[in-house]
C-alpha cells in the first residue's frame, strides 16, 4: 500500500513538471538548416506550433532586427500561404559585394489562404538570409502569431543572459564563428557539403557493415568447428565407456 502511494505521488509530480515545462517549448523559435556562420549566408526556419485547441494559426509576422539589418532575405514558396516581404530605408547604408545597399528587409508576413496551422500541428517557415553580421553572436526576431479567432500572441521579449526565460520570448538565432580561412560560403555550398558528408558517412557505414558481416561469419565458422570437434570427442569417450562396461 505504501509503495503504491509513493508511485502515485511520483507520477503526479511528473505530470506537474511536464505541465509546467510545456509552455517553455511551445513558442515560435528559429533554427538554421546546418550552420549560421558570421559573415555568411544561411537558410533559417521559423518553427510555429499551434498552442490552441479551438483555433488555427492563420498569420505569422516576423520583424527583422534594425541594429543588424540583412540585405538579402528570400522566402521559400509555401502552398497555402501568401508571403509578403516588406523593405525599409536604412539610416546607414550597407556595403555588400562592393555595392551600397540603402534598404533592407524589415518584415516578412505569411498569411494563410487556406486552413493555416490547425490545432495539434506545427509548421516551418523557411528563409534564405545574408549576409549575417560579424559583430554579434545572435539575432533576435520579434514575431506576432495570429489565430483564426483574432487572438494575437506577441513573441517579442528578448531573453537576457542570466535571467529566466520570459513568458513570450522572441525567436533568437545563434550565430557560429566564421571559418579560419575567412570563407563563409552560401546556403547552397553548405547544402552541397552536407550532402557530401552524408554520402561519405553512408559509404563508411556500408563498408563497416560489410566488414562486420565477414568477421561475424569467420567467428561463427570457428565456433562451429570447435563445437563439432567437442561433439566427436564426446562420442568417442562415450563409446569407450560402453565397451569397458
C-alpha positions in Angstrom: 0.0 0.0 0.0 2.8 2.3 0.9 4.7 1.6 -2.3 1.6 2.3 -4.4 1.2 5.7 -2.7 4.8 6.5 -3.5 4.4 5.5 -7.1 1.2 7.6 -7.4 2.9 10.6 -5.8 5.8 10.3 -8.2 3.5 10.1 -11.2 1.6 13.1 -10.1 4.8 15.1 -9.6 6.0 14.1 -13.1 2.7 15.2 -14.7 3.0 18.5 -12.8 6.6 19.1 -14.0 5.5 18.4 -17.6 2.6 20.7 -17.4 4.7 23.5 -16.0 7.5 23.0 -18.6 5.4 22.5 -21.7 4.8 26.2 -22.4 8.5 26.8 -22.4 8.8 24.7 -25.6 5.6 25.7 -27.3 6.6 29.1 -28.7 7.8 30.5 -32.1 11.5 29.7 -32.5 14.2 29.9 -35.2 16.9 27.5 -36.1 19.4 27.3 -39.1 19.4 24.4 -41.5 23.0 23.5 -40.9 25.0 26.4 -39.6 24.6 30.2 -39.5 28.1 31.5 -39.6 29.0 35.1 -39.0 29.5 36.9 -42.3 27.9 34.2 -44.3 24.5 33.1 -45.7 22.1 30.6 -44.2 18.7 29.0 -44.6 16.7 29.5 -41.3 13.4 28.0 -40.3 10.8 29.7 -38.1 9.0 26.9 -36.3 5.5 27.8 -35.3 3.4 25.4 -33.1 -0.3 25.9 -32.7 -1.0 26.3 -28.9 -4.8 26.5 -29.1 -7.3 23.7 -29.2 -10.1 25.7 -30.8 -8.4 27.9 -33.3 -5.9 27.7 -36.2 -2.8 29.9 -36.7 -3.6 32.0 -39.8 -0.8 34.6 -39.8 2.9 34.9 -38.9 4.7 38.2 -38.9 8.5 38.2 -38.3 10.2 41.6 -37.7 13.9 41.8 -38.5 16.5 43.4 -36.2 17.2 47.1 -37.1 20.6 47.1 -35.4 21.9 44.4 -37.7 19.9 44.7 -41.0 20.1 41.9 -43.5 20.3 43.0 -47.2 19.3 39.6 -48.7 16.1 37.8 -47.5 14.3 35.3 -49.7 11.3 33.3 -48.6 10.6 29.8 -49.9 7.2 29.4 -51.6 4.7 27.6 -49.4 1.5 26.1 -50.6 -1.5 27.5 -48.6 0.3 30.7 -47.6 0.6 34.2 -49.1 4.0 35.8 -48.4 4.7 39.5 -48.2 8.3 40.9 -47.9 8.5 44.5 -46.5 11.6 46.6 -47.0 12.6 49.8 -45.3 15.2 52.5 -45.8 18.4 52.2 -43.8 19.6 55.0 -41.6 23.1 53.9 -42.6 23.7 52.2 -45.9 25.3 48.8 -46.0 28.1 47.7 -48.3 27.6 44.3 -49.9 29.8 42.8 -52.7 31.2 46.2 -53.4 27.7 47.8 -53.7 25.9 50.2 -51.3 22.6 48.9 -50.0 20.2 51.6 -49.0 17.3 49.4 -47.9 16.8 46.1 -46.2 14.0 43.7 -45.3 12.3 44.8 -42.1 9.4 42.3 -42.0 8.2 39.1 -43.6 4.5 38.2 -43.3 2.9 34.8 -44.0 -0.9 34.8 -44.3 -2.9 31.6 -44.7 -5.2 31.4 -47.7 -6.5 28.0 -46.5 -6.8 26.4 -43.1 -3.5 27.6 -41.7 -1.9 25.6 -38.9 -4.7 23.6 -37.3 -4.7 22.5 -33.6 -2.2 19.8 -32.8 0.2 20.7 -35.6 3.2 22.9 -36.3 4.8 24.3 -39.4 8.2 25.6 -40.5 8.6 28.9 -42.4 12.0 28.9 -44.2 14.0 31.9 -45.3 17.4 32.3 -47.0 19.2 35.2 -45.3 22.5 37.0 -45.5 24.9 38.5 -45.2 24.9 37.7 -41.5 26.7 40.2 -39.2 30.2 39.6 -37.9 30.0 41.8 -34.8 27.3 39.9 -32.8 26.7 36.4 -31.5 22.9 36.3 -32.1 20.0 37.9 -33.8 16.6 38.4 -32.2 13.4 38.4 -34.4 10.2 39.7 -32.9 7.3 37.6 -34.1 3.5 38.0 -34.0 1.3 34.9 -34.2 -2.4 35.4 -35.2 -5.1 32.9 -34.7 -8.4 32.4 -36.5 -10.3 33.7 -33.5 -8.4 37.1 -33.9 -6.2 36.4 -30.9 -2.6 37.8 -31.4 0.3 36.3 -29.4 3.3 38.7 -29.4 6.6 36.8 -29.2 8.7 39.9 -28.6 10.5 39.6 -25.3 14.3 39.2 -25.9 15.8 36.7 -23.5 18.5 38.2 -21.2 21.6 36.2 -20.2 21.5 35.2 -16.6 17.7 35.7 -16.3 14.8 33.3 -16.6 13.2 32.9 -20.0 10.4 35.4 -20.4 6.8 34.4 -20.9 6.7 35.4 -24.6 10.3 35.0 -25.8 11.3 36.3 -29.2 12.9 33.8 -31.6 16.7 34.1 -31.3 19.2 32.9 -34.0 22.6 31.9 -32.6 25.5 32.6 -34.9 28.5 30.4 -35.1 32.1 31.6 -35.7 33.3 32.2 -39.2 35.8 29.6 -40.5 39.5 30.4 -40.0 40.2 30.8 -43.7 37.6 33.5 -43.9 35.3 31.5 -46.3 31.7 31.9 -45.3 30.1 30.1 -48.1 26.5 30.2 -49.2 23.4 28.2 -48.3 23.9 26.2 -51.5 27.5 25.4 -50.6 26.5 24.3 -47.2 23.8 22.1 -48.6 26.3 20.5 -51.0 28.8 20.0 -48.2 26.1 18.4 -46.1 25.1 16.0 -48.9 28.8 15.0 -49.5 29.3 14.4 -45.8 26.1 12.3 -45.6 27.2 10.2 -48.6 30.6 9.7 -47.1 29.0 8.6 -43.9 26.7 6.2 -45.7 29.6 4.7 -47.6 31.6 4.3 -44.4 28.7 2.7 -42.7 28.2 0.3 -45.6 31.9 -0.6 -45.6 31.8 -1.2 -41.8 28.7 -3.3 -42.2 30.3 -5.5 -44.9 33.4 -5.9 -42.8 31.4 -6.7 -39.8 29.4 -9.3 -41.7 32.7 -11.0 -42.9 34.1 -11.0 -39.4 30.9 -12.5 -37.9 30.9 -15.2 -40.5 34.5 -16.2 -39.7 33.8 -16.3 -35.9 30.7 -18.4 -36.4 32.7 -20.8 -38.6 35.4 -21.2 -36.0 32.8 -21.7 -33.2 31.1 -24.4 -35.4 34.4 -26.3 -35.9 35.1 -26.2 -32.1 31.7 -27.4 -31.2 31.9 -30.2 -33.8 35.2 -31.3 -32.5 33.9 -31.4 -29.0 30.9 -33.5 -30.1 33.2 -36.0 -31.8 35.4 -36.3 -28.7 32.4 -36.8 -26.5 31.1 -39.5 -28.8 34.5 -41.3 -28.7 34.7 -41.2 -24.9 31.1 -42.4 -24.6 31.9 -45.4 -26.9 34.9 -46.4 -24.8 32.9 -46.3 -21.6 30.3 -48.6 -23.1 33.0 -51.0 -24.3 34.6 -51.1 -20.9 31.3 -51.7 -19.3 
